[in-house]
Amino acid sequence: MNKKCKGIIILSLMVSLFFTTGFTNFSGKPKTAYRVYLKGKTLGLIKSKSEFENYIDKKEEEIKKKYNVDKVYTPEDLDIIKEITFEDNIKSNQEIYEEIKDISPFTINGYIIKIKGLDTKNAEGKVVKGTTQKIYVLEKAVFTESVEKTAKSFISSEAYDNYANKTQKEIIDTGVIIEKIYLKNKITIKKSKIPVNANIYESVEDLSKYLLFGTTAAQATYTIQEGDTISDVAFNNKISIEEFLIANPQLQDEKSLLSPGQVVTLGILKPQISVVEEDHIVKDEEQNYATKTEEDPNQYTNYSVVKQAGEKGLNRVTQKIQKVNGETVSVVGIDSLTEVLKVPVEEVVVKGTKEQPRSSSGWSGGYGDPVISKGMFGWPATCSTVSSPFGWRWGVLHDGTDIAGCGYGSNIFAAESGTVVTVSYKYDNGQYITIKHDNGYYTMYAHLCSGCTYVKQGDRVQRGQPIGGMGQTGFASGVHLHFAIWTGPPYGGGRALNAMSFY
């Protein structure tokens, strides 16, 4: 037998073997089927895509009842691809259903809202990139109404509605007009199939609670005791008065009366969106008077007499104010529109410089913290707008009083005579100055503009002396002064006090 004949025989045997072993499961006729993939892995073939989808829809009646929807769909990570095949082993709808029901959740029609988080700073002052979170709702209106309700937690309903309806009253002499309300976050809303095992918000109440507190879990509560005030309860539980009122909308304002036994909510806000309010405001603002000290060598050091009483001035100022979630972050005064209504009168104080004789015991002072006395400190800035007061906010103690509206580089004054102990830079305070005063207190002046410190460590300063310029260094969202009064060295064993207690 020649080589050509042998080759033909071998080829024939191979073809015969191939058809005998390779197509034992094939009928020999091609057919249309649908291959099911879950998470990229094939589960097998089904006869009809539409029949399988209808099968799932009929099996999941409980999902329809739970979410009050008309139809249930396949999981979002399940793909059904049409193909032409010779295979006969077609699986039933029930077989595939049983394989996927406990692995991937089925889906229903809804909306996916993506909220892009804003960049923040950590304790070291480093930028932390914001994360994007997904929120699922069945109806778009649930989200839009929740955003509006959240905004009204930081903006009065009347002011919000007047802005939305364009019914704000024109400013005659003084007043406020809201120029803009918007969200600082980038938000996208897309209609899509949403998984039924996701946290789906069905009510405005639940979603607005999440947008405010970052959770829908029950907040802590407190039972009012005899003598409690809103300010005391809020501070003692590390929340601001504004947070307390937001968590307890039945109370109108800080002066609302509390009853012993009354249960209040102590929710610490953790807003998931940033509601921005931009205001145009015209107001009458008192201008603090300067204090001049005259020395009398014939009087002892404990001698102090007001030779000429000071009188505050009055200016009508126009400002642009930006608030984020109710907190003022920027105050810009329009100097060209400032009107002087009353010029301040300088106060003149005569102080003795003669040293007092010591007692035989050598003791000439007292113990403990100095006693707070109204008016014992001068105002440290040329403007008097308090943009953020001393107190707790969002679980963090704001240990000073923020003063804004004077303008970048405007003078910052020593609140009282003393010795400069610190001129430095810190990631959160920015450029700052600390002064130790003769009365035992320390004052700190933070967020000064770069290169705007006019004193150095060890300098002796007088009350009302310019020591720096207002700025935005450190962890500051706008131009302002962070002014703080301490009973000891700031962040070195001292205790921060509410500066406004001194005025």
Helices and strands as residue ranges (DSSP letters): H 3-21, E 26-38, E 41-46, H 49-59, H 61-67, E 78-87, H 93-100, E 107-116, E 120-121, E 127-128, E 132-137, H 140-154, H 157-164, E 175-183, E 187-195, E 200-201, H 204-213, E 221-223, H 230-236, H 241-247, E 263-265, E 275-287, E 291-300, E 304-308, E 313-324, E 327-333, G 335-337, E 339-342, E 347-354, E 385-388, E 391-393, E 396-398, E 401-404, E 411-413, E 418-426, E 430-437, E 442-453, E 460-461, E 466-470, E 480-486, E 496-497, G 499-502
